[in-house]
Amino acid sequence: MSGTPASERLAPASGRPAPDPGGRRLPRTLHPVAWWIWALALATAVSRTNNPLLLLLVLAVLGYVITARRTEAPWARGFKYYLYLALTVVAIRVIFRAVFATGITPHDHFLFSLPRVPTPDWYAGIQIGGPVSLEAVLSAATDGLRLACMLCCVGAANTLANPKRALRVLPGALYELGVAVTVSLSVAPQLVQSVQRVSRARRLRAGHHKGPRALRGIAVPVLEDALERSLRLAAAMDSRGYGRAGSATPRSRRLTGALMLLGMCGLCGGAYGLLDATAPKPLGLPALAAGSLLCVAGLRLGGRRITRTTYRPDPWRFAEWAVAGCGVLSAVLLFSNAGYDPAELNPSIYPLTWPALPLVPAAAILLAGAAGILAPPPAPPTHPVPAQRTEEPE
């Protein structure tokens, strides 16, 4: 024991790394809710801007945080597929804008012209084909880039947070819904892992078919593996009591449903009141607060019929507060319009000029990137150490 470093010793009863007397941060897994708060807050900040420089900066921040703090788990290997999906979204947005054109102005920069398809009178206002301008393509690309950044934020949360551990922190009333959501979120990483395993097996068997000819050799094993995983998951969940019937009375169920329905109406009305400046004042923060209270009451009442025990609950420490605070503060700075011109968040394509990079929003996005430093480093993958034979002296 004397030759074991302090950072590798385990606490006697918990199995967790003991505190390092040198003050260094020991590897541990961050609370999954902290990563989701950070990612959703950054996606909220992205919805505020259409500046391509800020959107590219968001993608750079996401790439840095994921590279620095992702683990070796199967769900942490699928971010590149979210990037492929983001590029597809941008490409589809540009293609639709070019095909369903709305005409160009005399000051636009003409690129090319598509064959025009005649449309009936009831389809007036939209033309298929025709001239395509540089301004129209750039406008569609920036709109698609904003949606792509939102998708990448959700992909970052799925990459950094353990979906199965996030299930444990849900309220009891949302337990069944949380199980379904967790299973659905685990489908994509499992499919990615299945595709990688089948592709590796094909390479070992000297499979050289590519394109459509290789689809049959990949799709069938992947579907078979996904079906087997689903059956094993269903059997494991059934043996652990998932899907059991609740013990709530009909009166309690009706009261819970009424509270949740009224609460959701209050949340929707409050969100509309905050976004619409012409809405009455009671429809803003008061409706949002009342809806939140009703939802909390419904969740508390519905959670009484669910009894759960948690083994070694995830701690919420300074690192969780710091990571979640970075994302929330970034969103607050972009919505506050303090220290910069709001027009810089949505630069105009007409006339065609290079967009400016506002300092305060850029600093806010870089602040969200501090999560890659404030979050504890992930635990390295553990590999079994082979036992060494010791020969006794003759």
C-alpha positions, 0 to 999 in steps of 0.5 A, spaced: 500 500 500 505 504 501 507 504 493 500 506 491 499 513 489 494 517 493 490 518 486 489 511 485 487 509 492 480 507 493 476 510 499 474 504 504 467 503 503 465 507 497 470 504 492 471 511 489 477 515 489 480 518 495 481 525 495 488 527 493 492 531 498 496 534 492 489 538 490 489 535 483 482 534 481 481 526 480 477 523 474 470 522 475 463 523 471 459 529 471 452 529 473 448 528 467 443 534 468 449 539 468 451 537 461 444 537 459 443 544 462 449 547 459 447 544 452 440 546 452 442 553 454 447 554 449 442 552 444 437 557 447 443 562 445 444 559 438 436 561 437 438 568 438 443 569 433 443 568 425 451 571 425 455 565 421 461 567 425 458 566 432 455 560 429 461 557 427 464 559 434 459 555 437 461 549 433 468 550 435 466 551 442 462 544 442 468 541 439 473 543 444 468 541 450 467 534 447 474 533 445 476 534 452 471 531 456 467 525 453 468 518 455 470 512 452 462 509 452 458 507 446 454 513 446 460 518 446 462 516 439 456 518 435 458 526 435 460 525 428 454 523 426 450 529 428 455 533 424 453 529 418 446 530 420 447 538 421 451 538 414 445 535 411 440 540 414 444 545 411 444 542 404 437 541 404 436 548 406 440 551 400 437 546 395 430 548 397 431 555 397 434 554 390 429 550 387 423 554 390 426 560 389 422 567 390 426 571 385 432 576 385 432 583 385 436 587 380 442 588 385 443 581 387 449 577 384 446 572 379 450 565 380 446 560 375 439 559 373 435 552 373 429 550 369 423 553 370 417 549 372 410 552 370 405 552 376 397 552 376 394 559 378 392 556 385 400 555 387 401 562 385 406 566 389 411 560 389 415 558 383 419 552 381 426 553 378 429 560 375 435 564 377 439 563 383 442 569 387 448 569 391 444 572 397 439 567 397 444 561 397 447 565 403 441 566 407 439 559 406 445 557 409 445 561 415 438 559 417 440 552 416 447 553 420 443 555 426 438 549 426 445 545 425 448 548 431 442 547 435 442 539 433 449 539 435 448 542 442 443 536 443 448 531 440 453 534 445 449 533 451 448 526 448 455 525 447 457 527 454 451 525 459 450 518 460 443 517 458 442 511 463 444 515 469 440 521 467 434 517 468 435 516 476 434 524 477 427 524 474 421 525 478 417 519 480 411 522 476 415 522 470 419 515 471 415 511 466 416 517 461 423 517 462 424 510 461 421 510 454 426 517 453 432 513 455 431 507 451 429 512 445 436 516 446 440 509 447 438 507 440 442 511 436 449 510 440 447 502 439 446 503 432 452 506 431 456 501 435 453 496 431 455 499 424 462 499 427 462 492 429 459 489 423 464 494 419 470 491 423 468 484 422 467 485 414 474 488 414 477 482 417 473 477 413 476 481 407 469 484 404 471 489 399 464 491 397 462 498 397 456 502 396 449 499 394 452 492 394 455 492 401 448 495 404 445 488 404 451 485 408 451 491 413 444 492 414 441 485 416 447 484 421 445 491 424 438 490 424 439 483 427 444 486 433 439 491 434 433 486 435 437 482 440 439 488 444 432 490 444 430 483 447 435 483 452 433 490 454 426 488 455 428 482 459 432 486 464 427 491 465 422 486 466 426 482 471 427 489 475 420 491 475 419 496 470 412 497 467 409 495 474 402 498 475 401 504 479 398 504 486 394 511 485 387 512 486 383 514 480 381 521 484 389 522 484 390 520 477 385 525 475 388 531 480 395 530 477 393 530 470 389 536 471 395 540 475 399 538 469 395 540 464 393 547 467 401 548 468 403 546 461 398 551 459 401 556 464 408 555 461 405 556 454 402 562 455 408 565 459 413 563 454 408 567 449 407 573 453 415 573 454 416 573 446 411 577 444 412 585 446 404 586 445 401 581 449 398 583 456 403 583 462 399 578 466 401 573 460 408 573 461 412 572 468 406 571 472 403 566 467 410 562 467 411 562 474 403 560 476 404 554 470 411 552 474 408 552 480 402 547 478 407 543 474 411 542 480 405 540 484 403 535 479 409 532 479 410 531 487 403 529 487 404 524 481 411 522 484 408 519 491 405 513 488 412 511 485 417 508 491 424 508 488 431 507 491 438 510 489 444 506 489 450 511 490 446 517 487 450 522 483 453 528 487 452 535 485 458 539 487 462 545 484 463 543 478 456 541 476 454 548 478 460 551 474 458 547 468 451 549 468 452 556 470 457 557 464 451 555 459 446 559 462 450 565 463 452 565 456 444 565 454 443 570 459 448 575 455 445 574 448 438 575 450 440 581 455 442 586 449 447 589 453 454 592 451 452 591 443 448 592 438 442 587 437 442 588 429 449 585 430 446 578 432 442 578 425 446 581 420 443 583 413 444 580 407 442 586 403 447 589 401 452 583 401 457 585 406 462 581 411 458 580 418 461 583 424 463 579 430 460 582 436 465 582 442 460 581 448 456 575 444 463 572 442 465 572 449 459 569 452 460 563 447 467 562 449 464 563 456 460 556 455 467 553 452 470 554 459 466 548 461 471 544 458 476 546 463 471 547 469 468 540 468 472 534 472 476 530 467 473 523 465 475 517 468 480 513 463 478 506 461 479 500 465 483 494 462 484 488 466 491 487 468 494 480 467 496 476 473 504 475 473 507 469 475 512 469 480 517 463 481 519 461 487 527 460 488 529 453 488 
